[in-house]
Amino acid sequence: MNPKNQILRNVYIVYFFVVVMGLAIIGRVIYIQAVEGEMWREKGKVMNLKVETVEAVRGNILAQDGSLLAVSVPLFNLRMDAGNTHYDDAYFNENVDSLALCLSQLFNDRSRASYRETLIKGRKNNNRYLLLKREITFDQLKKVRKFPIFRDGKYRGGLIAEPRSKRVLPYQWLAFRTIGWDKEGTENDVGLEGSYSQILQGETGTRLMRRIGNGAWRPLNEENELEPLNGHDIITSIDINIQDVAEDALMRQLIANEADHGCAVLMEVKTGFIVAIANLGKNKDGKYEELMNYALAESSEPGSTFKLASVLAALDEGLLDLNDTVDTENGTTRFANRIMRDSHKGGYGRISVARAFELSSNVGISKAISKCFKSNPQKMIDKFYEMRLNQPLGMDIYGEGKPRIRDTKDKYWSKVSLPWMSIGYEVALTPLQTLSLYNAIANDGKMVKPQFIKEISHAGLTTQKFEPIVLKESIVKNKSTIVAAKKLLEDVVQKGTATNLKNSVYKIAGKTGTAQIAQNDKGYNKSNYKASFAGYFPADDPKYSCIVVINNPSKGIYYGGSIAGPVFKEIADKVYSTRLISDSIKNPQLQPYKVEDASGDYNDLAYLLKYAPIKMERNENVSYIKIESKDSTVTVKPVVNNGETMPDVIGMGARDAMYILESSGVRVRISGKGKVKRQSIQPGMTIRKGTSCLIELG
């Protein structure tokens, strides 16, 4: 074949195939449009649309007076539809400088030029979802809506405000571990936030979003939104004022004794509602913060506070008479291959069992209890079980430590288990579990469950109210056992190891505890101790129970009465002055009103004086006052605290005196107990750098 003809033939073949392929493509396009068009249009919509979850506003956690402990603050991510077609470029250019200036002045984070550059670049790139600022407040958003361009309205102005929420603790670290947190996607939920997360979080809503390019999405319109249902609020039994006192008192005692950690819990006797719970531990920087809920979670040997359970068991079974005597020998005695020791060297001689309890004699109590249960130690264990001491309280928040009270069949039971358990070793309880035992004594034998929540509400209406939960109608068989136990606990304060808590205004009942802390497999040593005090007040009509535990003090003082007792007393004093004023004070007609000299915090004294025929005008600049009475005349004077001259702290309690002096830059040394009767530097003297003042209490 002629080469030229061959080339023409090949061209015709190619041309034929091109025509055929073109016709096929045209046919396919027509088919897609006519037959499959609707299907592909729907798929296109789906590929550019998505449903986004809209989180509900998390409910608040409140103190019993309505103060916010945890709240979700509404925040907004500020964006702009910079490619908005509702205005032209001329309008944008005319207003962009003013808008940039307004944004810069409101947020004070970037210059006007920086904002202007961002806005112009967004307009140039047709950015329909331009981010301007993250997490602005609602008040800021209200101002933004009045800015140039944005004031034209949501759609014409191109303003996009993405709602967000941020969890805030108004009181910061106060009761931090009890309030807790809920970390999404983790199992490390803590406190009320974690345990009641479903109630707090509400029900999520939905929002239809449209892709606008570059991986960005924006809401389609409000008509396609399903509104979320906001979470419920939780009203706790926490009293912010008493919580503050508890944490402050615990903090100062931990610092003063360079202790590792500690806790304090205050509970209503009849209901079990917890009014205050403080947990403080030393962090790696040597500062104290709420590292762990020790009151709830730390299960360890309670020491001498457990002697109450041992005596209850023996009394209730009729095996012990408190008037029985026991020989404390020289302060030591032997059980099998171990020596039991008293903290008081030389012993107390032969004393009654009641006196052994008052003095917290290890030798006396262990010998008396061993005599009662020596033939049948399991009987003592069974009594502990009847008191419910081997069961968790079933707390509503996660992390409760497990109690441990082994029975005689346990592989670790030994010949010394009975005497050592009788004084609080070879057993383990959390502070809350120990407090529940003491609260049951105050509550005439009835054990109630500790609770943190009083109500759950939504939109201001109560949806659930919590009532007291009885765990055990009576922890003992005989009412006489409770009567005897109350007398024992009162006498510990009146004439035993806690006489420093005795006062003439109201009675405290309780028990001191000092326990050596076991160091894993290394046993016990004389450098690690746990000091505690558990009890209730007023002793003659118990309203509140309280426990204070301080672990590993390192300044040489480790007795429960000396370290934990003062914290208990400070909390009790605050509660008494604000919640338990007697009828004779509330109603002056019941008896003649007598005002004694006093000095201290203005608010505390003003609360008391409002029931007296004395008028006080509030001076916002006065924090401390001195009340002086002579004959029928009463004067109220402010305590000068200007940081330049020595304040007059005569008549104040140690806490107020220390606070006012230290806030003036004075280093304080204290001796004695009671109120300040003398200060080494006279009031009005000039305070110099490094000034040290000795205050004597009496």
C-alpha positions in Angstrom: 0.0 0.0 0.0 1.1 3.5 -0.8 2.7 5.1 2.4 0.6 8.2 1.9 -2.6 6.2 1.7 -1.6 4.2 4.8 -1.2 7.5 6.8 -4.6 8.7 5.6 -6.1 5.3 6.6 -4.7 5.6 10.1 -5.9 9.2 10.5 -9.4 8.1 9.5 -9.3 5.3 12.1 -8.3 7.6 14.9 -10.9 10.2 13.9 -13.5 7.5 13.9 -12.6 6.4 17.5 -12.5 10.0 18.7 -16.0 10.6 17.3 -17.3 7.4 18.9 -15.7 8.2 22.3 -17.2 11.7 22.1 -20.6 10.4 21.4 -20.3 7.9 24.2 -19.3 10.7 26.7 -22.1 12.9 25.5 -24.5 10.0 25.9 -23.3 9.2 29.4 -23.7 12.9 30.4 -27.2 12.9 29.1 -27.9 9.6 31.0 -26.5 11.0 34.2 -28.5 14.2 34.0 -31.7 12.6 32.9 -31.7 9.3 34.9 -29.1 9.6 37.7 -29.1 13.3 38.2 -31.3 13.4 41.3 -29.2 10.7 43.0 -25.9 12.5 42.4 -27.3 15.9 43.4 -28.3 14.4 46.8 -24.9 12.8 47.2 -23.3 16.2 46.5 -25.4 17.8 49.2 -24.4 15.1 51.7 -20.7 15.5 50.8 -20.9 19.2 51.7 -23.1 19.0 54.7 -22.7 17.4 58.1 -24.5 17.3 61.4 -22.5 18.7 64.3 -23.2 18.0 68.0 -24.1 21.0 70.1 -23.1 20.5 73.7 -25.6 21.4 76.4 -24.6 23.9 79.1 -23.3 21.8 82.1 -25.2 22.3 85.3 -23.8 24.2 88.2 -22.5 22.8 91.5 -23.6 25.0 94.4 -22.9 25.4 98.1 -25.9 25.0 100.5 -26.5 28.8 100.4 -26.5 29.0 96.6 -22.8 30.1 96.2 -21.3 28.7 93.0 -18.7 26.0 93.5 -18.5 25.0 89.9 -20.1 26.8 86.9 -20.0 26.7 83.2 -19.2 30.1 81.8 -20.5 30.8 78.3 -17.7 31.7 75.9 -17.6 32.3 72.1 -15.2 31.8 69.3 -15.4 35.0 67.2 -15.4 34.4 63.4 -16.3 36.5 60.3 -17.7 35.7 56.9 -15.1 37.8 55.2 -16.4 36.7 51.8 -19.8 38.1 52.6 -21.6 39.2 49.4 -24.1 41.4 51.2 -21.7 44.3 50.9 -19.1 45.3 48.3 -15.4 45.8 48.6 -15.8 49.5 48.7 -17.9 49.2 51.9 -15.5 46.8 53.4 -12.4 49.0 52.7 -14.3 52.0 54.1 -14.9 50.3 57.4 -12.0 47.8 57.9 -9.7 50.4 59.7 -12.4 51.2 62.2 -13.3 47.5 62.8 -9.6 46.6 63.3 -9.2 49.5 65.8 -12.3 48.4 67.8 -11.1 44.8 68.0 -7.6 45.8 69.1 -8.9 48.1 71.8 -11.4 45.6 73.1 -9.2 42.5 73.3 -5.8 44.4 73.8 -4.0 41.4 72.4 -2.9 42.6 68.9 -2.3 45.9 67.2 -4.7 47.6 64.9 -2.4 46.9 62.0 -2.4 43.2 62.8 -6.2 42.9 62.9 -6.4 45.0 59.7 -4.0 42.6 57.9 -6.0 39.6 59.0 -9.3 41.1 57.8 -8.0 42.2 54.4 -6.3 38.9 53.8 -9.6 37.1 54.8 -11.5 39.3 52.3 -9.0 38.7 49.6 -9.1 34.9 50.0 -12.9 34.8 50.3 -12.6 33.2 53.8 -16.1 32.5 54.8 -15.1 31.4 58.3 -12.3 33.7 59.4 -11.1 33.2 63.0 -10.6 36.5 64.8 -10.5 35.6 68.6 -11.1 32.5 70.7 -13.1 32.3 73.9 -14.6 35.8 74.2 -17.1 36.5 76.9 -20.8 37.3 76.3 -20.2 40.9 77.5 -17.4 41.2 74.9 -19.7 39.7 72.2 -22.3 42.3 73.0 -19.8 45.0 72.3 -18.5 43.3 69.1 -22.1 43.4 67.7 -21.9 47.2 67.8 -18.6 47.4 65.8 -18.5 48.6 62.2 -19.7 46.1 59.6 -20.8 43.7 62.4 -23.5 46.2 63.4 -25.3 45.4 60.1 -26.6 42.2 61.6 -25.8 38.6 61.8 -26.1 37.8 58.1 -25.4 41.2 56.4 -22.5 41.9 58.8 -21.0 38.4 58.5 -20.6 38.0 62.3 -20.2 34.4 63.4 -20.2 33.6 67.2 -19.6 29.9 68.0 -20.8 29.1 71.5 -18.5 27.2 73.8 -18.4 26.8 77.6 -15.6 26.7 80.1 -15.8 25.1 83.6 -14.8 27.6 86.3 -14.3 27.1 90.1 -15.1 30.5 91.6 -13.5 29.5 94.9 -10.6 27.9 93.1 -9.0 25.2 95.4 -11.8 25.2 98.0 -13.0 21.6 98.3 -11.3 21.0 95.0 -11.2 17.2 95.2 -14.7 16.9 96.4 -16.1 19.1 93.6 -13.8 17.1 91.2 -13.8 17.0 87.5 -15.0 15.0 84.5 -12.4 14.5 81.9 -14.1 13.4 78.7 -12.7 10.2 77.2 -10.9 9.1 80.4 -11.6 7.0 83.4 -10.1 9.5 85.8 -13.3 11.1 86.8 -13.2 12.6 90.3 -15.6 13.9 92.9 -19.1 15.2 92.3 -18.3 16.2 88.7 -17.3 12.7 87.8 -19.9 10.8 89.8 -22.9 13.0 88.7 -21.6 13.7 85.2 -24.7 12.5 83.4 -27.0 14.6 85.5 -24.8 17.7 85.1 -24.1 17.4 81.4 -27.7 17.5 80.1 -28.7 16.3 76.6 -26.8 17.4 73.5 -28.4 19.1 70.5 -27.5 19.1 66.8 -26.6 21.7 64.2 -26.5 21.3 60.3 -23.1 22.5 59.0 -22.1 23.3 55.3 -18.6 23.0 53.9 -17.2 26.4 52.8 -13.8 25.3 51.5 -10.3 24.8 53.0 -11.7 22.2 55.4 -13.9 24.9 57.1 -17.5 24.5 58.0 -20.2 27.0 59.1 -23.7 26.6 60.4 -26.3 26.4 57.7 -29.2 28.1 59.5 -30.9 28.1 62.9 -34.0 26.3 61.5 -32.0 23.1 61.2 -30.8 23.2 64.8 -32.1 20.9 67.6 -31.6 22.8 70.9 -29.7 21.0 73.6 -31.2 20.4 77.0 -29.0 22.0 79.7 -27.8 20.0 82.6 -29.3 19.9 86.2 -27.8 21.8 89.1 -26.5 20.1 92.2 -26.9 21.8 95.6 -24.4 20.4 98.0 -24.4 20.5 101.8 -21.1 22.4 101.8 -21.0 25.7 103.8 -18.4 27.9 102.1 -17.6 29.9 105.3 -17.0 26.8 107.4 -15.1 25.1 104.5 -12.8 28.1 104.4 -12.2 28.0 108.1 -11.5 24.2 107.9 -9.0 24.6 105.1 -7.3 27.6 106.7 -6.9 25.9 110.1 -5.7 22.6 108.5 -3.3 24.5 106.3 -1.7 26.4 109.1 -1.3 23.3 111.3 0.3 21.4 108.4 2.7 24.2 107.8 3.5 24.7 111.4 4.4 21.0 111.9 5.8 20.4 108.4 3.4 17.5 108.0 3.0 15.5 104.8 -0.8 15.7 104.5 -4.0 15.9 106.4 -7.8 16.2 106.2 -10.7 17.6 108.2 -14.4 16.7 107.9 -17.5 18.3 109.5 -20.8 16.4 109.4 -24.3 17.0 110.7 -25.1 14.4 113.3 -28.7 13.7 112.5 -28.6 13.8 108.7 -25.0 12.8 107.7 -24.7 15.8 105.4 -21.1 17.0 105.1 -20.8 20.7 105.9 -17.0 20.9 105.2 -14.3 18.6 103.9 -10.7 19.7 103.6 -7.9 17.6 102.1 -4.4 19.0 101.8 -1.1 17.4 100.8 2.4 18.6 100.2 3.3 18.8 96.5 6.8 18.4 94.9 7.4 22.1 95.5 6.7 21.8 99.2 3.4 23.7 99.0 0.0 22.3 100.1 -2.9 21.7 97.8 -5.7 19.2 97.3 -3.7 16.3 95.8 -6.1 13.6 97.0 -9.3 13.1 98.9 -7.6 11.6 101.9 -10.8 11.7 104.0 -12.6 9.5 101.5 -9.8 7.3 100.0 -7.0 6.8 102.5 -7.7 3.6 104.4 -5.0 3.1 107.1 -4.6 2.1 110.7 -6.6 4.6 112.8 -4.7 4.2 116.1 -6.3 5.2 119.4 -9.5 6.6 117.9 -10.4 2.9 117.3 -10.2 2.2 121.1 -13.8 3.4 121.1 -14.9 0.5 119.0 -13.1 -2.0 121.3 -14.6 -0.6 124.4 -18.1 -0.5 122.8 -17.8 -4.2 121.9 -16.8 -5.2 125.4 -19.4 -3.0 127.1 -22.3 -4.1 124.9 -21.5 -7.8 125.6 -21.5 -7.1 129.3 -17.9 -8.2 129.5 -16.5 -4.9 130.8 -17.2 -2.5 133.7 -15.6 0.9 133.3 -14.9 0.9 137.0 -12.9 -2.3 136.7 -9.2 -1.6 137.3 -6.2 -2.5 135.2 -2.5 -2.4 136.0 -0.6 -0.4 133.4 2.6 -1.6 135.0 5.6 0.6 134.1 4.0 1.6 130.8 4.9 -1.6 129.0 3.5 -5.1 128.8 4.2 -8.2 126.8 1.8 -10.1 124.5 3.5 -13.2 123.1 6.7 -12.0 121.4 5.8 -8.3 121.2 6.0 -5.4 123.7 3.1 -3.0 124.1 4.1 0.5 125.2 2.3 3.6 126.5 3.4 7.0 125.3 3.7 8.0 129.0 6.9 6.5 130.3 6.6 4.8 133.7 3.0 4.0 133.2 0.0 5.2 135.3 0.0 2.4 137.9 -3.4 0.7 138.6 -6.2 2.7 137.2 -9.8 2.2 136.1 -10.7 1.2 132.6 -12.5 4.5 132.2 -9.3 6.4 133.2 -7.2 4.2 130.9 -9.5 5.4 128.0 -9.3 9.0 129.1 -5.5 8.9 129.2 -5.4 6.7 126.0 -3.3 4.1 127.7 -2.4 1.4 125.2 -1.3 -1.0 127.9 -4.5 -0.4 130.0 -7.0 -0.8 127.1 -5.2 -3.7 125.4 -5.1 -5.7 128.7 -8.7 -4.9 129.5 -10.0 -5.9 126.1 -7.8 -9.0 125.8 -9.1 -10.2 129.1 -12.7 -9.8 127.8 -12.2 -11.6 124.5 -9.2 -13.9 125.1 -11.3 -17.0 125.1 -13.2 -16.0 122.0 -11.5 -13.3 120.0 -13.9 -13.9 117.1 -16.6 -12.5 119.3 -14.9 -9.1 119.2 -14.5 -9.3 115.5 -18.2 -10.1 115.2 -19.1 -7.0 117.3 -17.0 -4.9 114.9 -18.9 -6.4 112.0 -22.3 -5.7 113.8 -21.1 -2.0 114.0 -20.7 -2.2 110.2 -17.0 -1.3 110.5 -16.0 -3.9 107.9 -18.2 -2.4 105.2 -17.7 0.6 102.9 -20.1 3.5 103.5 -21.1 3.4 99.8 -20.2 7.0 99.1 -21.8 8.7 96.1 -18.4 9.8 94.8 -15.8 7.4 93.4 -12.7 6.3 95.3 -13.8 5.2 98.8 -11.1 3.2 100.5 -12.0 -0.2 101.7 -12.0 -0.9 105.4 -10.0 -3.9 106.6 -10.9 -5.9 109.8 -9.6 -9.4 109.5 -11.2 -12.3 111.4 -9.6 -15.1 113.3 -9.6 -17.4 110.2 -7.4 -15.0 108.3 -3.9 -16.3 107.5 -2.3 -13.2 109.1 -4.1 -13.6 112.4 -1.6 -14.1 115.2 -1.4 -14.3 119.0 -0.9 -10.5 119.1 -3.7 -9.6 116.8 -6.4 -9.2 119.5 -4.5 -6.7 121.7 -3.1 -4.8 118.8 -6.5 -4.5 117.1 -8.0 -3.3 120.3 -5.9 -0.1 120.1 -6.3 0.5 116.3 -3.5 -1.5 114.7 -3.9 -4.4 112.2 -7.2 -2.7 111.1 -7.7 -0.1 108.5 -10.4 2.6 108.1 -10.7 5.8 106.2 -11.2 9.0 108.2 -14.8 9.2 107.0 -15.5 5.6 108.1 -14.0 6.5 111.6 -16.1 9.7 111.7 -19.3 7.6 111.0 -18.6 5.6 114.1 -18.3 8.7 116.3 -21.3 10.3 114.6 -23.3 7.2 115.5 -22.5 7.6 119.2 -23.6 11.3 119.0 -26.8 10.1 117.2 -27.7 7.7 120.0 -26.4 4.6 118.2 -27.9 5.3 114.7 -25.4 5.2 111.9 -26.2 7.5 108.9 -24.5 7.6 105.6 -22.3 10.7 104.9 -23.7 12.6 102.0 -22.6 15.7 100.0 -25.8 16.5 98.0 -29.0 18.0 99.4 -30.9 18.7 96.2 -30.9 18.4 92.4 -32.7 21.2 90.5 -33.4 22.3 87.0 -34.3 25.9 86.0 -34.6 26.8 89.6 -37.1 24.0 90.4 -36.2 21.1 92.7 -36.3 17.7 90.9 -34.9 15.5 93.6 -34.4 16.0 97.3 -32.0 13.9 99.3 -33.1 12.6 102.7 -30.9 11.0 105.4 -29.9 7.4 104.7 -29.8 5.1 107.7 -27.0 2.5 107.4 -27.7 0.9 110.8 -30.5 1.6 113.2 -28.2 0.9 116.1 -24.6 -0.1 116.1 -25.1 -1.7 119.6 -27.7 -3.8 121.4 -28.0 -1.8 124.6 -28.8 1.9 125.0 -26.7 1.9 128.2 -23.6 1.2 126.0 -24.2 4.5 124.1 -24.7 6.4 127.4 -21.4 5.0 128.8 -19.6 5.8 125.6 -20.8 9.4 125.6 -19.5 9.9 129.2 -16.1 8.4 128.2 -15.8 10.8 125.3 -16.8 13.8 127.3 -14.2 12.9 130.0 -11.4 12.7 127.5 -11.9 16.4 126.9 -12.7 17.3 130.5 -9.9 15.4 132.2 -8.0 13.3 129.7 -5.7 13.8 126.7 -7.8 16.6 125.1 -8.1 19.1 127.9 -6.8 21.8 125.6 -10.2 21.6 123.8 -12.1 22.3 127.1 -14.0 25.6 127.2 -16.7 27.2 129.3 -19.1 28.0 126.5 -19.9 24.6 125.1 -18.7 21.0 125.6 -16.8 18.9 123.2 -16.7 15.1 123.3 -14.2 12.9 121.4 -11.0 10.9 121.4 -7.4 11.6 120.5 -5.4 9.3 118.3 -1.7 8.9 117.8 -0.6 6.1 115.5 2.7 5.0 114.1 2.6 4.6 110.4 3.7 1.3 108.9 6.4 1.6 106.3 5.4 -1.2 104.0 7.5 -4.3 104.8 9.9 -2.3 107.0 7.4 -2.2 109.9 6.9 0.7 112.2 9.4 3.4 113.2 9.4 6.3 115.6 9.6 9.0 112.9 6.3 8.5 111.1 3.1 9.3 113.0 -0.5 10.0 112.3 -2.3 12.4 114.8 -6.0 12.6 114.9 -9.0 13.7 116.9 -12.6 12.5 116.3 -15.6 13.7 118.2 -18.7 15.8 118.3 -20.3 19.0 119.8 -22.1 20.3 121.8 -21.6 17.2 123.9 -24.9 17.6 125.8 -26.9 18.0 122.6 -24.8 16.8 119.6 -25.4 18.7 116.4 -22.1 18.2 114.5 -19.4 15.5 114.4 -15.9 16.2 113.1 -12.6 14.4 112.5 -9.1 15.8 111.9 -6.2 13.7 110.7 -2.7 15.0 110.2 -0.1 12.6 108.8 3.6 12.6 109.4 4.3 15.8 111.3 8.1 16.4 111.5 8.6 19.0 114.1 8.8 16.6 117.1 5.1 17.0 118.2 2.8 14.2 117.1 0.1 13.7 119.7 -3.5 13.9 118.4 -4.6 16.3 121.1 -1.7 18.7 120.4 -1.8 18.7 116.6 -5.3 17.6 115.4 -7.2 19.0 118.4 -6.6 22.7 117.7 -7.9 22.3 114.1 -11.0 20.6 115.5 -11.5 23.4 118.1 -11.2 26.1 115.5 -13.8 24.5 113.3 -16.1 23.9 116.2 -15.7 27.5 117.4 -16.7 28.8 114.0 -19.7 26.6 113.8 -20.8 27.4 117.3 -20.5 31.2 116.7 -22.4 31.1 113.5 -24.8 28.2 113.8 -25.3 27.2 117.4 -25.9 30.4 119.3 -28.0 29.4 122.3 -31.5 30.6 122.9 -30.3 32.7 125.8 -28.2 34.8 123.4 -30.8 34.9 120.7 -33.5 36.0 123.2 -32.0 38.5 125.6 -35.2 38.5 127.7 -34.4 35.0 129.0 -31.6 36.3 131.1 -29.7 39.6 131.7 -27.3 40.3 128.8 -23.7 40.7 129.8 -21.1 41.9 127.4 -17.5 40.9 128.2 -14.4 42.5 126.8 -13.5 40.9 123.5 -11.2 41.4 120.5 -11.1 39.8 117.1 -12.6 39.6 113.6 -15.3 42.2 113.0 -17.7 39.8 111.3 -17.6 37.1 114.0 -18.1 39.7 116.8 -20.7 41.6 114.9 -22.8 38.4 114.5 -22.8 37.9 118.3 -23.5 41.6 119.1 -26.5 41.8 116.8 -28.4 39.9 119.5 -27.2 42.4 122.1 -28.5 46.0 122.7 -25.5 47.5 121.0 -25.6 49.3 117.6 -22.5 49.0 115.4 -22.1 50.9 112.2 -20.2 49.0 109.5 -16.9 50.5 108.5 -15.6 48.9 105.4 -12.0 49.7 106.3 -12.2 47.9 109.7 -11.4 44.2 109.8 -10.7 43.7 113.5 -12.4 45.4 116.6 -12.0 45.6 120.3 -15.0 45.6 122.6 -14.5 47.1 126.1 -17.2 47.2 128.8 -17.2 49.3 131.9 -20.3 49.4 134.2 -23.1 49.9 131.8 -21.0 51.5 129.0 -19.8 49.5 126.1 -17.4 50.9 123.5 -16.4 49.4 120.2 -13.0 50.4 118.8 -11.2 49.5 115.6 -7.9 47.7 115.9 -5.3 49.7 113.9 -3.5 47.5 111.4 -1.6 49.8 109.1 1.6 47.7 108.7 3.6 50.5 110.3 2.7 50.4 114.0 2.2 47.4 116.3 -1.5 46.4 116.5 -3.2 45.8 119.8 -4.0 42.0 120.0 -4.8 41.7 123.7 -8.0 39.7 124.2 -7.8 38.0 120.8 -7.7 34.3 120.1 -4.4 32.9 118.8 -5.7 32.6 115.2 -6.8 36.3 114.9 -3.7 37.5 116.7 -1.4 35.6 114.5 -3.2 36.7 111.3 -3.2 40.4 112.1 0.4 40.4 113.3 1.8 38.4 110.4 -0.2 40.5 107.9 1.7 43.5 109.4 5.0 41.8 108.7 5.7 40.7 112.3 7.1 37.3 113.1 5.0 35.7 115.9 6.0 33.3 118.7 3.2 31.9 120.9 3.2 30.5 124.5 0.3 29.2 126.6 -3.3 28.6 125.5 -6.5 30.7 125.5 -6.7 34.3 124.6 -3.8 36.8 124.3 -3.1 38.3 127.8 0.3 39.9 127.0 2.3 41.0 123.9 6.0 41.6 124.1 5.9 44.7 121.9 3.4 47.4 123.1 0.7 48.6 120.7 1.6 51.7 118.7 5.3 50.9 118.6 7.0 51.2 115.2 7.3 47.9 113.2 10.7 47.5 111.8 11.9 44.9 109.3 12.3 41.5 111.0 10.4 42.5 114.1 9.5 39.5 116.3 6.7 39.5 118.9 6.0 37.0 121.7 2.3 36.7 122.5 1.3 35.0 125.8 -2.0 33.2 126.0 -3.9 32.6 129.2 
